[in-house]
Amino acid sequence: MSNIRSAAVAGHFYPDDPEELRQRVCDYLAAAAPLPDVPLPDRSLPDRPPRAIIAPHAGYVYSGPVAASAYTSLLSARTRVRRVVLLGPSHRVALRGLGRSTAEAFRTPLGDVPLEESTLPALSDVRPNDRAHLAEHSIEVHLPFLQVVLERFTIVPLVVGDAGPEEVGEVIERLSGGPETVVVVSSDLSHYLDYESATRRDRETTLAIEARRTDLAPEQACGSAPINGLLHYARHMQLTVTTLDLRNSGDTAGPRHQVVGYGAYAIH
């Protein structure tokens, strides 16, 4: 392959040493609890793997334990899932609609992940935008988790800019495929509130996500656009949302005067 998108945040958001990175991800997965003790309504998890997950994208020391709560739900589909549709918000480049990469593969310290391009040209709302992917971490930080959890797979990575729930939801529906495909939406929750305020806001956001509301705002989740699109798709397909984990950086590795919220959710 000659056209490879190199890792942009290895050594910063996650380890750049392959052995250390694999061990870190394995440790997070081993420690992940399917239903942590969070003050939310009682809920039960389906036995089957989800059609989609929502997971955070911060540095692993902060959000890795919560991301692992989402990725453990895919372990039973390790050999079945061969294709991952991965949507994350654009943090650095303003764009209209959704941007795809023209790379042949995305590289991490664990190796190269090939892209699937064949289904994308027919989607009018998805346009080539390599600049949006170049330094974007919201897609990249999920790849090592996927490389550890899944046996062999291709990705359809999409950076989401200014796009409404119906627009994003239609793209997800067109790309959703069958049991060989899982959709991953990348998002953190509240940003830089104190611990108590963040906890309240993230609980409210979580209840909105479980209710499949499609009006989340950026102050609730930086990936509100792809989340709203996924929830539009979930409502249309009569899928349900289950909360797997809800914490913030004050629970994992940071101080509590300013925290970032993280949630993990499964869509069945």
Summary of the structure (lengths in Angstrom):
residues: 268
radius of gyration: 16.8
end to end distance: 35.5
largest distance: 50.0
contacts: 974
relative contact order: 0.22
helix: 34%
strand: 24%
